[in-house]
Amino acid sequence: MKVYTLGGYEEVGMNMTAVEVDGEVVIFDMGYNMENVISSEGQVDEMTTNQSLEIGAVPEDEPVLDKNVVGIVIGHGHLDHVGAIPKLAGSHDCPIYCTNYTAEIVERTIEDDRKNLSNQIIRLEKGEEMNVSGNFNLEFAHVNHSIPDSTLSLLDTPEGYVVYGNDMKIDQSPVIEETTDVERLKEVGEEGVKCMIPGTTRVDDQGRARSEESVKVEINDVLESCYDAGGAVFFSTFSSQIGRLNSLIEANDDRRKIAFVGRSLKEYVESAEKLGLINTDQIEVVSYYDECEELMDKVDGERENWLVVATGNQGEPGAQLDKMASGTYPFDFEKGDHMIFSSNVIPTPENKANRHKLENKLEDDGVRIYPGIHTTGHAHKEDHRDFIKFLQPEHIVPSHGTIQKLGSYVDLAREEGYSLGEDVHLSENGKCLNLDE
């Protein structure tokens, strides 16, 4: 078995890995490098594949271009896992496999990029098995993350299972869907796992990732306090956090009119509504400039009648929150208004600087800021330890992180009896590991 580490092995994001057995290859994920996408000012959709490769927005897939790729498997719908599909998938004459909500995001991503791909998109229910080729059978196992329909990809091969779980955690109290299917993972572990490929984004954090239900309680408390104090109330989270948005709607309890503002928020919510995951019948959802301008004019005149949910929680220049704080719309923040950040700052220098600038603008206007009303969708150290114990993999190839994150995972694996270079392997983008050598 060979493992091609194509993207996400030197950074958080741009995820892409391929596995080869007996001349057949399955690719897991095709994601954007989100920092490079943001710095390109959103023009990646208009770039050719070569142009997006030149700026480092998508993985270098040259090592598998001439291989017999029989399937592309997508674990969930975040852009650092699906964004590069319009650029790269067309090079391979094979289907794309994903769950229903992920398929909605994939189809919208392809449409936004205006590419005509011939790859068939095959939708699988969790727990359903699909024969991909002579060497591979695929099953998606349910796992908790920060977007609906997240999965562990279980690829059954003649050498044992490959378990690809780039983003995952175990949430004992989720708001939507069920907790991670631990029993199925234990079964797969007993059947035999040749290789596990876990994401390492939060492996440095001690303990376990806290539950989404705990954030729901916190949202209810902070919203109650904001309403008691009066003033305009704004809220921002990651656009794919459908469970979080449902918690906010429930906490509002019809006391204020709700508006969702921003393109990505509109797109993720529309896809979720098609599958019955959220109801926006009583919510004003806007994304085009004139719609946003008209809405913010209304909010300015009815400040205590609205709860505004806006994109741009990282402080990205030109995002909706930045526009609102910069006076782009006919709305002005006032002393005593409230800004709830239900997100963390993705820890890159650019994000930290952008968020700092946004908060300074808000503070200059006297806005009261509530940061960190959030929990991650990524496993912490003890969650990762559980995944190792459940799956009992022969080999581990940590991914989705800088060398420091990958190294921290190696330290954890050593505690569980693994040895670097023998059965836990560090790699780089563009490399190939032969697990049989």
KEVEX-93349 format. One record per residue (C-alpha): y, z negated, x. Coordinates in steps of 0.1 Angstrom, whole numbers. Layout:
<r <Y,Z,X>>,
...
END
This chain:
<r <0,0,0>>,
<r <35,10,12>>,
<r <67,-6,0>>,
<r <99,14,5>>,
<r <129,-9,5>>,
<r <157,16,-5>>,
<r <185,-5,-18>>,
<r <194,-42,-23>>,
<r <180,-54,10>>,
<r <213,-58,27>>,
<r <235,-67,-2>>,
<r <235,-81,-38>>,
<r <232,-50,-59>>,
<r <223,-13,-54>>,
<r <187,-22,-63>>,
<r <159,3,-56>>,
<r <124,-1,-43>>,
<r <93,22,-43>>,
<r <56,14,-40>>,
<r <31,40,-28>>,
<r <-7,38,-33>>,
<r <-30,67,-24>>,
<r <-2,92,-23>>,
<r <14,83,-57>>,
<r <47,65,-59>>,
<r <65,44,-85>>,
<r <102,37,-81>>,
<r <116,4,-94>>,
<r <153,5,-104>>,
<r <181,28,-94>>,
<r <213,8,-93>>,
<r <249,9,-82>>,
<r <266,-10,-54>>,
<r <291,-25,-78>>,
<r <316,-34,-52>>,
<r <318,2,-40>>,
<r <320,14,-76>>,
<r <349,-9,-84>>,
<r <367,1,-52>>,
<r <364,37,-62>>,
<r <385,29,-93>>,
<r <359,39,-118>>,
<r <356,75,-107>>,
<r <319,74,-98>>,
<r <310,90,-131>>,
<r <329,121,-120>>,
<r <313,123,-85>>,
<r <284,144,-74>>,
<r <253,127,-61>>,
<r <263,135,-25>>,
<r <298,121,-31>>,
<r <284,89,-45>>,
<r <261,86,-16>>,
<r <289,91,9>>,
<r <309,61,-5>>,
<r <277,39,-6>>,
<r <277,36,-44>>,
<r <240,45,-48>>,
<r <209,40,-26>>,
<r <198,65,0>>,
<r <166,78,-15>>,
<r <156,103,12>>,
<r <124,84,22>>,
<r <108,93,-12>>,
<r <124,127,-20>>,
<r <93,146,-9>>,
<r <68,120,-23>>,
<r <47,124,-55>>,
<r <68,101,-77>>,
<r <49,95,-110>>,
<r <73,71,-127>>,
<r <107,53,-125>>,
<r <105,18,-139>>,
<r <137,-1,-150>>,
<r <135,-38,-155>>,
<r <167,-44,-174>>,
<r <200,-28,-182>>,
<r <226,-41,-156>>,
<r <244,-14,-137>>,
<r <232,-26,-104>>,
<r <198,-16,-117>>,
<r <204,15,-138>>,
<r <238,29,-127>>,
<r <224,54,-101>>,
<r <199,69,-126>>,
<r <222,99,-134>>,
<r <226,106,-97>>,
<r <191,102,-85>>,
<r <165,104,-112>>,
<r <167,142,-116>>,
<r <152,147,-82>>,
<r <119,134,-95>>,
<r <98,152,-122>>,
<r <86,120,-139>>,
<r <94,97,-169>>,
<r <116,67,-169>>,
<r <99,36,-183>>,
<r <119,7,-199>>,
<r <122,-16,-229>>,
<r <143,-7,-260>>,
<r <176,-23,-252>>,
<r <174,-11,-216>>,
<r <167,24,-228>>,
<r <199,22,-249>>,
<r <219,14,-217>>,
<r <201,40,-197>>,
<r <208,67,-223>>,
<r <245,57,-225>>,
<r <248,56,-187>>,
<r <235,92,-185>>,
<r <258,103,-213>>,
<r <288,87,-196>>,
<r <280,105,-164>>,
<r <277,138,-182>>,
<r <244,147,-164>>,
<r <217,167,-180>>,
<r <185,150,-169>>,
<r <151,163,-179>>,
<r <133,129,-173>>,
<r <116,117,-204>>,
<r <126,81,-213>>,
<r <96,62,-225>>,
<r <102,29,-244>>,
<r <77,2,-240>>,
<r <74,-31,-259>>,
<r <68,-62,-238>>,
<r <31,-68,-235>>,
<r <23,-32,-241>>,
<r <3,-14,-214>>,
<r <10,22,-203>>,
<r <-11,44,-181>>,
<r <14,59,-156>>,
<r <-10,78,-134>>,
<r <-45,77,-119>>,
<r <-34,47,-97>>,
<r <-10,29,-119>>,
<r <-9,10,-152>>,
<r <24,-6,-163>>,
<r <32,-36,-184>>,
<r <65,-54,-190>>,
<r <64,-92,-192>>,
<r <92,-111,-208>>,
<r <115,-130,-185>>,
<r <148,-148,-190>>,
<r <180,-133,-175>>,
<r <216,-127,-187>>,
<r <209,-96,-207>>,
<r <185,-89,-236>>,
<r <151,-73,-230>>,
<r <148,-84,-193>>,
<r <114,-81,-178>>,
<r <91,-86,-149>>,
<r <75,-52,-142>>,
<r <37,-57,-138>>,
<r <22,-26,-120>>,
<r <-15,-27,-119>>,
<r <-29,-8,-89>>,
<r <-63,-4,-73>>,
<r <-52,-30,-47>>,
<r <-39,-55,-72>>,
<r <-7,-61,-91>>,
<r <28,-54,-78>>,
<r <52,-77,-96>>,
<r <88,-66,-94>>,
<r <112,-92,-107>>,
<r <146,-85,-92>>,
<r <165,-107,-117>>,
<r <148,-135,-134>>,
<r <148,-172,-143>>,
<r <129,-196,-165>>,
<r <151,-209,-194>>,
<r <134,-235,-214>>,
<r <162,-234,-241>>,
<r <174,-198,-245>>,
<r <198,-188,-272>>,
<r <182,-155,-280>>,
<r <146,-143,-274>>,
<r <119,-167,-261>>,
<r <114,-185,-228>>,
<r <98,-166,-199>>,
<r <62,-157,-206>>,
<r <47,-182,-181>>,
<r <12,-179,-195>>,
<r <11,-142,-189>>,
<r <23,-147,-153>>,
<r <-4,-172,-146>>,
<r <-30,-148,-160>>,
<r <-17,-120,-137>>,
<r <-18,-145,-108>>,
<r <-55,-152,-115>>,
<r <-62,-114,-117>>,
<r <-47,-109,-83>>,
<r <-12,-100,-71>>,
<r <-10,-78,-40>>,
<r <28,-80,-37>>,
<r <57,-98,-54>>,
<r <93,-85,-50>>,
<r <117,-112,-62>>,
<r <155,-112,-62>>,
<r <171,-138,-40>>,
<r <207,-140,-54>>,
<r <206,-177,-62>>,
<r <178,-190,-40>>,
<r <202,-211,-20>>,
<r <211,-232,-52>>,
<r <191,-264,-54>>,
<r <171,-273,-85>>,
<r <168,-251,-115>>,
<r <192,-228,-133>>,
<r <204,-246,-163>>,
<r <197,-233,-198>>,
<r <218,-211,-220>>,
<r <217,-237,-247>>,
<r <236,-261,-225>>,
<r <264,-235,-222>>,
<r <264,-231,-260>>,
<r <271,-268,-263>>,
<r <299,-265,-237>>,
<r <315,-235,-254>>,
<r <315,-254,-287>>,
<r <333,-284,-271>>,
<r <359,-264,-252>>,
<r <367,-242,-282>>,
<r <371,-272,-304>>,
<r <396,-287,-279>>,
<r <415,-255,-276>>,
<r <418,-251,-314>>,
<r <430,-287,-317>>,
<r <457,-281,-291>>,
<r <469,-249,-306>>,
<r <480,-217,-290>>,
<r <464,-183,-282>>,
<r <428,-185,-271>>,
<r <411,-159,-248>>,
<r <375,-158,-236>>,
<r <358,-137,-210>>,
<r <322,-133,-200>>,
<r <300,-106,-186>>,
<r <298,-78,-212>>,
<r <260,-78,-213>>,
<r <258,-115,-221>>,
<r <249,-110,-258>>,
<r <235,-145,-262>>,
<r <267,-160,-249>>,
<r <287,-139,-274>>,
<r <265,-151,-302>>,
<r <272,-187,-291>>,
<r <309,-180,-292>>,
<r <308,-164,-327>>,
<r <288,-194,-340>>,
<r <312,-219,-324>>,
<r <342,-201,-339>>,
<r <326,-206,-374>>,
<r <350,-181,-391>>,
<r <381,-202,-382>>,
<r <398,-174,-363>>,
<r <396,-136,-364>>,
<r <377,-123,-333>>,
<r <385,-93,-312>>,
<r <363,-77,-285>>,
<r <385,-58,-260>>,
<r <371,-35,-233>>,
<r <349,-4,-228>>,
<r <319,-21,-213>>,
<r <320,-49,-239>>,
<r <320,-23,-266>>,
<r <291,-3,-252>>,
<r <268,-33,-245>>,
<r <276,-47,-280>>,
<r <270,-14,-298>>,
<r <236,-11,-281>>,
<r <227,-47,-290>>,
<r <238,-42,-326>>,
<r <215,-12,-330>>,
<r <186,-35,-323>>,
<r <198,-64,-345>>,
<r <208,-87,-316>>,
<r <244,-93,-327>>,
<r <265,-87,-358>>,
<r <301,-74,-354>>,
<r <309,-67,-390>>,
<r <337,-92,-390>>,
<r <348,-85,-354>>,
<r <375,-59,-343>>,
<r <360,-40,-313>>,
<r <385,-19,-293>>,
<r <385,0,-260>>,
<r <409,29,-260>>,
<r <445,22,-249>>,
<r <462,28,-282>>,
<r <436,6,-300>>,
<r <442,-22,-275>>,
<r <479,-19,-277>>,
<r <479,-21,-315>>,
<r <456,-51,-315>>,
<r <475,-70,-289>>,
<r <507,-64,-308>>,
<r <490,-81,-338>>,
<r <478,-110,-317>>,
<r <513,-116,-303>>,
<r <526,-121,-338>>,
<r <496,-142,-350>>,
<r <488,-161,-319>>,
<r <468,-189,-336>>,
<r <448,-167,-359>>,
<r <429,-148,-331>>,
<r <401,-155,-306>>,
<r <403,-126,-281>>,
<r <373,-117,-259>>,
<r <383,-94,-230>>,
<r <366,-78,-201>>,
<r <378,-84,-165>>,
<r <366,-119,-157>>,
<r <364,-110,-120>>,
<r <401,-102,-120>>,
<r <395,-65,-114>>,
<r <429,-46,-112>>,
<r <433,-25,-143>>,
<r <407,-44,-164>>,
<r <417,-57,-197>>,
<r <425,-93,-187>>,
<r <446,-80,-158>>,
<r <465,-57,-182>>,
<r <472,-86,-206>>,
<r <484,-109,-178>>,
<r <505,-81,-163>>,
<r <524,-73,-195>>,
<r <509,-38,-200>>,
<r <505,-45,-237>>,
<r <531,-58,-262>>,
<r <518,-93,-257>>,
<r <530,-122,-235>>,
<r <511,-153,-226>>,
<r <530,-185,-233>>,
<r <528,-221,-221>>,
<r <499,-238,-237>>,
<r <477,-207,-243>>,
<r <441,-210,-232>>,
<r <419,-189,-210>>,
<r <381,-197,-210>>,
<r <361,-181,-182>>,
<r <324,-181,-192>>,
<r <314,-165,-159>>,
<r <312,-172,-122>>,
<r <331,-152,-96>>,
<r <306,-129,-78>>,
<r <311,-142,-42>>,
<r <326,-112,-24>>,
<r <360,-113,-7>>,
<r <374,-87,-30>>,
<r <363,-105,-62>>,
<r <376,-138,-49>>,
<r <409,-123,-41>>,
<r <412,-105,-75>>,
<r <403,-135,-95>>,
<r <427,-157,-75>>,
<r <456,-132,-83>>,
<r <446,-132,-120>>,
<r <446,-169,-123>>,
<r <480,-171,-105>>,
<r <495,-148,-131>>,
<r <481,-169,-159>>,
<r <492,-202,-143>>,
<r <527,-188,-138>>,
<r <529,-183,-176>>,
<r <516,-219,-182>>,
<r <482,-209,-194>>,
<r <455,-236,-195>>,
<r <425,-223,-176>>,
<r <388,-234,-182>>,
<r <366,-220,-154>>,
<r <329,-221,-150>>,
<r <317,-224,-186>>,
<r <286,-206,-175>>,
<r <250,-206,-163>>,
<r <235,-180,-141>>,
<r <207,-155,-150>>,
<r <192,-159,-116>>,
<r <164,-183,-105>>,
<r <174,-212,-84>>,
<r <152,-226,-56>>,
<r <127,-245,-78>>,
<r <125,-217,-103>>,
<r <115,-194,-74>>,
<r <89,-220,-63>>,
<r <73,-218,-98>>,
<r <71,-180,-97>>,
<r <53,-182,-64>>,
<r <29,-208,-78>>,
<r <23,-189,-110>>,
<r <17,-155,-94>>,
<r <0,-165,-61>>,
<r <10,-132,-44>>,
<r <-8,-120,-12>>,
<r <25,-106,0>>,
<r <62,-113,-8>>,
<r <91,-89,-1>>,
<r <123,-107,-10>>,
<r <151,-84,-22>>,
<r <185,-84,-39>>,
<r <205,-103,-13>>,
<r <222,-104,21>>,
<r <201,-113,52>>,
<r <212,-149,46>>,
<r <197,-149,11>>,
<r <165,-132,22>>,
<r <162,-157,50>>,
<r <166,-186,26>>,
<r <138,-172,5>>,
<r <116,-170,37>>,
<r <122,-207,43>>,
<r <111,-215,7>>,
<r <80,-193,11>>,
<r <71,-211,43>>,
<r <71,-244,23>>,
<r <45,-228,1>>,
<r <23,-217,30>>,
<r <35,-182,38>>,
<r <43,-169,73>>,
<r <71,-145,82>>,
<r <56,-112,93>>,
<r <22,-120,80>>,
<r <25,-123,42>>,
<r <63,-126,36>>,
<r <83,-97,49>>,
<r <120,-91,56>>,
<r <132,-55,54>>,
<r <164,-34,54>>,
<r <176,-5,33>>,
<r <158,27,41>>,
<r <127,11,57>>,
<r <90,13,48>>,
<r <66,-16,50>>,
<r <28,-10,52>>,
<r <11,-40,38>>,
<r <-23,-29,50>>,
<r <-14,-30,87>>,
END
